[in-house]
């Protein structure tokens, strides 16, 4: 009789009840068994005119890790969708994609305040999202729609939001950047200069273009850091160090983030005439910033593979919805062409293509 009861109980536990128990155990692990935080060893930064540098250990909470992961995945998927829309000729003109460099903007944003001001070069989509602009507004700006973050009039290279001035065409032209370094040092400005060194200036490798590739030393009298730009924690800790340095009234500091772009310089550049497919694949397999973060979180019990897959699914869904908005939202009307030239100024007239056409500009 006892054996019969045990056999019956075994059959029950192998049926729906067992499945329920399994689901309960999985759910329990999702909410109770993860670590709240973990400590990681990170690469030491190279220093210029600094006695001490950023910490070589970084503490990351589970909440921070999930946030970094989702943000980097959102930027990666947004850029891949932009690639698709460009090839479909829905996005036109200049378009510079950021995939591969996600750890730079996410790590920097994790170390600064929303009230801090950020000015970028034209590869600005990732920074725009990290600064808080929704994906749908970024994609709508790329497609030139009214719902874009600058009403469809800026496109890929000119995106703006509060305390963010993104997409400037002049990227550290040599004369201007040295003049800027000099003035910032003279006036002890609280400015962090960032060089996102993705190893190529358009189609020219840094080794072919520069006798010295120590860009973090280019400020000369300005202290500098050379940072692993593929590691979001390394970027975050270096940026924390830099912000504390500036806020202490010590003047400007320079950060070189060693990173890599997977796409070509722009969408008109296939990206394989001056580098090999094998080189790109090697970086993807060994240094991808999203994979590095994912492995850290899973191996240190901050998240499960299943949980991160759920984030991936949610990200893809949001990107598809954003793309739908960006391809169906209306274009801005012609009469709004002259708007937003100045901020908070009375309306005035702007000459059009000829002297008989006038547009009204409203702030």
N, C-alpha and C positions, 0 to 999 in steps of 0.2 A: 504493500500500500504506500509506504514511504517513498519507494522507488518510483511508483506511478505518479505521485504528487510532484516529485522532483522533475520527472520527465515533462509533465504538463507545464510546470513553472518554466522550464527551459524553453519549451515551444512558445510560450507567451512572450518571454523576453526576447526571442528571436523575431517576433512579429512586430506590429505597429508600436507596441510599448517600447521595444528596444530602439526603434527609430526615434521615438520621442525622447527617450533618455539620451540618445546620441546628440539630438538637437539641443537639448537642455545643456549638456556638457559643453558643446561648442559655444553656445551663447554665454555660458558661464565664463569660459575662457576669454571671450571677447571683452567682457566688462570687468572681470575680476583678477585674472591671472597675469596680465601684462605688467611689466615694470613701469613705474612712473617716470623714470629718467635713467640715463646711462652716461658714463664718461668715456670719451674717446681720445685716443692719441691722434694728433694731427701733425702735418708736416711743418717743420720749422721754417719761418720766413727768413729770407736773406735781408740784411739790414744795410742801410746807408746813412751815415751820420747819426746813428742811434746806438746807445749803449745797451738798452734792453728792448725787446720786441714783444709781440703778442704771445699769449700763452700757447704752449704746445699740447695742452689738453683742453677739451671742450665738453661741457655738460649740455646734453640735449634732452628735454622732456619729451614724453610721448606726444603731447599736444603740439609742441613745436615741430617735431618730426613729421607728423601727419600734415601739418600746415605747409611745411616746406615741400613735401612730396606732392601734394595736390597742386600747389602753385607752379612747381616746375613742370608737372605733367600737363597742366593747363596751357602753359606757354608752349611746350613742345607740340601739343596737338593743335593749338592755334596756328603755329607756324606751318605745320604740315597741311592744314586746311587752306592757309593762304597760298601755299605752293599750288595746291589743286585749283583754287579759284583763279590764280594767275594764268595757269596753263589753259584754263577754259576761257580766258580773255574777259573774265568778269572783273578782275583787278587789272588795272592798266598802269603804265608809267613805271617809275622807280619803285623797287620793292626789295628791301634788304632783310633777310630772315635771321633769326637769333638762335635757332636750335643748335644745341651743343654748348651754348654759353649761359644756360639758365642759372647755374650756381652763382654767377656774378651778380645779377640784379637781385636775386632772392636773398643771397647772403648779405649784400649791402643794405637792402631794405630792412632786414632783421636787426640791423645794428643802429639805425638812425630813427629819428622821430618824424611823424607825419608833418610837423611844422618845419622841418629842415627842407631846404631848397635843392632840387636835383636838376641839373642841366646835362643832356646827353648828346651823343653823336646821332647820326641818322639811323643806326640799327637799334631802333627805339621801342619796338613792340613789347619786348619783355619788361622793360622798365615801366612802360605805360600801364601794363597790367599789374605789376608789383606795386605801383603807386595807388592802385585802387580803381582804375577805370575798368568797367565790365567788358568781358570778351565781345559781347554783341556790339558795343560802341566802337571797339577797335576794328573789328571786321567790317562794320558799316562805314567806318572812315576809309578803310582800304578800298571799298567798293564805291566810294564817293556818294554816300547816301546822307539824307538829312539827319538821320539818327546817329551819325558818327560823332565821336568825341569833340570834333571841331566842325560839326555841321557838314561834313563831306567836302570841305575846302582845303584840307591839309594833306590828306593821303598818308602814305607810309612814312614819309620823312618829316612830317610836322604834326605831332600830336601833343596836346597840352591838357593839363588839369591843374587844380590848385597846388601851388608850390612845385610844379613840374613843368619844365620847358624842354620838350623833347624833339629831337630830330633836327639838329643844326648841321648844315652842309659842310662847314669848315671844321675839319677834325684835327686839331693840333698842328696846323701848318707851322713850319719850324720857326719862322720869325715871330709870329704872334704868340706862340706858346712860351717862348723864352722871355718875351716882354711881359707876359702874364705872370710867369714864375717870379720875375724880378719885382714887379709891383706888389704881388701878394706877399712876398718876403719882406719888402720894405715896410709895408703897412701892417704886417703880422695878421693877415686876414685868416679867419677860421675856415679855410677852404681845403677840401680833400680833392686832389687831382687824381683821376683814375685813368690808367692806360689799360684797356682791355686788349691784351696782346694775344690775338688769335693766330699768330704766326705768319700771317700774310697781309700785305698791304695791297688790296685788290688782287692782282695775280702774281705779285712778287714776294718771295719769302723774305723774312727779316734778315736772314744771313746774307742774302744777295744785296739788300738795300742799305744795311748799316754795318760800319766797321766795328761798332760796339752795340751789342743787343741788350745791354744792361739798362733798360729804359727806366728802371726805378732810380737810377743815378742821374738821369738827365736833368733833374732839378738843380744839380750841382750843390748849391748852398741850402737847398730844401731837403730835409730828411726823407728817406724813401724806404719802401718795403716791396719785396718781390714775393708774391703769394700764389699758392696753388689755386687757380681760378676754376678748377673742375670740382673742388670740394666745397660744398656750401658752408660747412662748419669752419673751414680754414678762412674763407672769405669773411664770414661773420665775425670771427674772433679778431682778424686783422682790422676790419672796419670798426669794431668796438674800440680797439687800441687807437686807431686814427681819430675817431670822434672825441675820445677822452683827451688826446693830445691837443686837438684844436680848441676844445671847450676850455682847456686850462690856460688859454691865452698864449700858447707857444708859437702860433703862426701856422702856416700851411704845411701839408705833408703830401707825399706822392705815393700812390699804390700802383704797382704793375701786377695785373691779374693774368697769369699764364693760362690761357684757355684755348678753345678750338671751335671753329664754325664748321658744321657739317655741310651746309649748302655752299654754293659759290658766293663771291662777293655780293652779287645781286642776282635777280632772277634771269638776267641776260647772260650770266656767267655759269657755264655747266660745272665749273669747279674741279675739273679733272685734266685740264690741259697743262697745268703747272704743278700738279701733285697726283699721286696715283690713287686708285680706288682702294688698294691695299693699305695705304697710309690712313685713309679715312676709316676703314674698317678696324684697323688696329686701335685707333683712338676710341672708337665706339666700344670695342670689346674689353679694353683695359682701363679706360678713364671716364666712361660716361657718368655725368654727375647724378643722374636719376638712379641708375643702377647702383652706384656707390652708396647713395643714401638708403635705397631699398635694402641692400644687403646688410648694412649696419643695423637698420631697424629690426629686421627679421632675426638676425643672429644674436641680437641683444634683447630679444623678447619685448620690443616696443610696439610691434605690430605683427600680424600674421600675413602670409601670402594671400589668403582669401580676403582679408580686409583691404589690402592694397589693390587687389583686383576689383573690388567693389568701387573703390575710388576711381580706378581707370574707367570703369563702365559709366559712372556718373559724369566724369570729365568728357568722355566722348559724346554723351547725350547733350550736355550743355553746349559743346562746340557745334554740333549739328543744328541745334535750335538757334544758336547765334548766327550760323551761316545762312539759315533760312530767313532770318530777319534781315541780314545784310544784303540778300539778293532780292528781297521783295519791298523793302522800305523805299519810299520815293526819293528821287534826287532833289536837291535843294532848288527852289525856283530861281530864275534868272534875276529877279528883282532883289534878291538877297545877296547878290554877288559882292557888293561893296560893303556889307556889314562887318562889324568887329575889327575894323582897322585900328581903332583906338579903344581904350578902356575908359568907360565913364566920361565920355565927351558928348557935347550936344550933336545932334544929327547935322551932316553936311553932305554936299554933292561931290561925287567922284566922276571924273570923265571916263567914258567908255572907250571902245575901239576907235571912235572918231569924235570930233567936237560936238556933233549933234546928239550923241547918245550920252545920257547922264544917269548915274545910279545914286540912290540915296544911301548913305552909310549911317547905320545905327549901331551904337555900342552894345 
